Amino acid sequence: MLFTSLPPALDHGAGVPGIVIAMIFIGIGVGGIKATVNAFIGEFGKNGRFKMVSSWPRSLTPPLGDQYEDTSFQVMMTGKGEMVVVDRTLTMQYIYNIFYWYLTTTELSLQTYETDLQQDDKSVIPTTFLERYVGFWMSYLLGPIALCIAIGLLFLYRNSFVKHPAAGNILPKAVKALSCAAKNKFKLEAADPAYQLEHFNKTVSWSSEFIAELRSGLMACQVLTVFGVFYLCFNQLSNNLVSQAGQMDLHGIPNDLIRTFNGIACVICGPIIQKGLYTLLGKYHISFGPIARITAAFIIMSVAMAYATVIQKLIYSSGPCYEYPLECAASKDGMIHNSVNVWIQVPLYFILAVAEILGFVSALEYSYSKAPKEMKAIIQAFTQLMSGLGAALGIAVSPAAKNPQLVWMYTTLASVMAATAMIFWLCFRKYDKLDAEIDKQNAERRTEE
């Protein structure tokens, strides 16, 4: 993208071929990063010392959660002299929230391409002005600079990281186990070694523990399946909501710069949710597990689409072009926007930020915790499949994204998202209780040990 966006290259028609080729490589690279998440986190060892941990490539490098390896029951002394119990589930929740917050902060300040786990490009603050006053090539230069810095840090600290031994490819074993289940009316218990030996006199290469882990992974995939609709609504951030801003009075601000408030909102709301909401709920012993958080995210996303509906209705109710903003003669070739202040769109980005923090972070945490030990990257990659599904749904509904049908489009999205939240809660609400019971049993077992 950098070289094909240089003025001489654009003059020779390299722009379109360049972006097509770049999109293919970006898809491969970003898809791999999102599935494996080679990120660095700090871990406090048993002696309280700070240790940097990383995972190096094996057949499929495990995601961020693998970097927190401590599963033992611990009681620690805080800096304030308080005795606290270290809970692995809450620690994983905290890790993913912090990780998401750092990614958003970085994107706001530097990066050019979509490189985090789910979010759209929030780096529009520097890139918009660089593109406007210098050219596309300058804005695309930020990406390689950021990647070079990251690679340099990896090389510089290569001897400080924990390097996991290579592991075999677990996918063939999982496929064989699922094949056994499919031959027996899709009952996974039929793939259990004891069942296979008793009914078919067959010895299989996997254990009962592996079947239990595989069942847990499939359960995570079931939960993640509904995220296609969530992605469909969230993707409005980078297309239709940008166009919506362009229909209003901008007061000299580029319409694609307004969505930067979503990134700003993530930076602000992330610590508030982690340190405020979760701490308050924990203080009063109110359970707010991943299923409840995802359901809340779906409801809030529905509210966001409803708010977008209200904004679009206000636009259609204002002159000079009413239901055809920028398209009538009174707009003077799109120079005069409908008389609605673009700043009324800012609360929408804060609502979206809360939805994505609760939804995306909880999905990452849940998919990691439920995945089999050697299939974590595969389950994480399933979330990207849902992202692709959301994009495909966006293409399917794109014919409705035109004037004067936008009010009905946003209304439909809000309704579908609300219905999805209801169905999701009815189908999966029991999982939070099951997880709480399992965590309690594990805590009791570790206490006895």
Stockholm file with secondary structure:
# STOCKHOLM 1.0

chainA/1-449         MLFTSLPPALDHGAGVPGIVIAMIFIGIGVGGIKATVNAFIGEFGKNGRFKMVSSWPRSLTPPLGDQYEDTSFQVMMTGKGEMVVVDRTLTMQYIYNIFYWYLTTTELSLQTYETDLQQDDKSVIPTTFLERYVGFWMSYLLGPIALCIAIGLLFLYRNSFVKHPAAGNILPKAVKALSCAAKNKFKLEAADPAYQLEHFNKTVSWSSEFIAELRSGLMACQVLTVFGVFYLCFNQLSNNLVSQAGQMDLHGIPNDLIRTFNGIACVICGPIIQKGLYTLLGKYHISFGPIARITAAFIIMSVAMAYATVIQKLIYSSGPCYEYPLECAASKDGMIHNSVNVWIQVPLYFILAVAEILGFVSALEYSYSKAPKEMKAIIQAFTQLMSGLGAALGIAVSPAAKNPQLVWMYTTLASVMAATAMIFWLCFRKYDKLDAEIDKQNAERRTEE
#=GR chainA/1-449 SS CTGGGSHHHHHTTCHHHHHHHHHHHHHHHHHHHHHHCCCCEEEECTTCCEEEECCCCSSSCCCGGGGCCCCSCEEEECTTSCEEEECHHHHHHHHHHHHHHHHHHHHHHTCCSCCSSSCCCCCHHHHHHHHHHTCHHHHHHHHHHHHHHHHHHHHHTGGGSCCCCCCCCCHHHHHHHHHHHHTTTTCGGGGSHHHHHHHHCCCCSSCHHHHHHHHHHHHHHHHHHTHHHHHHHHGGGGTHHHHHHHTEECTTCCGGGTTHHHHHHHHHHHHIIIIIIHHHHHHTTCCCCHHHHHHHHHHHHHHHHHHHHHHHHHHHTSTTTTTSTTTSGGGTTTTSCEEEEGGGGHHHHHHHHHHHHHHHHHHHHHHHHHSCTTCHHHHHHHHHHHHHHHHHHHHHHGGGCSTTCHHHHHHHHHHHHHHHHHHHHHHHHHHHHHHHHHHHHHHHHHHHC
#=GC SS_cons         CTGGGSHHHHHTTCHHHHHHHHHHHHHHHHHHHHHHCCCCEEEECTTCCEEEECCCCSSSCCCGGGGCCCCSCEEEECTTSCEEEECHHHHHHHHHHHHHHHHHHHHHHTCCSCCSSSCCCCCHHHHHHHHHHTCHHHHHHHHHHHHHHHHHHHHHTGGGSCCCCCCCCCHHHHHHHHHHHHTTTTCGGGGSHHHHHHHHCCCCSSCHHHHHHHHHHHHHHHHHHTHHHHHHHHGGGGTHHHHHHHTEECTTCCGGGTTHHHHHHHHHHHHIIIIIIHHHHHHTTCCCCHHHHHHHHHHHHHHHHHHHHHHHHHHHTSTTTTTSTTTSGGGTTTTSCEEEEGGGGHHHHHHHHHHHHHHHHHHHHHHHHHSCTTCHHHHHHHHHHHHHHHHHHHHHHGGGCSTTCHHHHHHHHHHHHHHHHHHHHHHHHHHHHHHHHHHHHHHHHHHHC
//
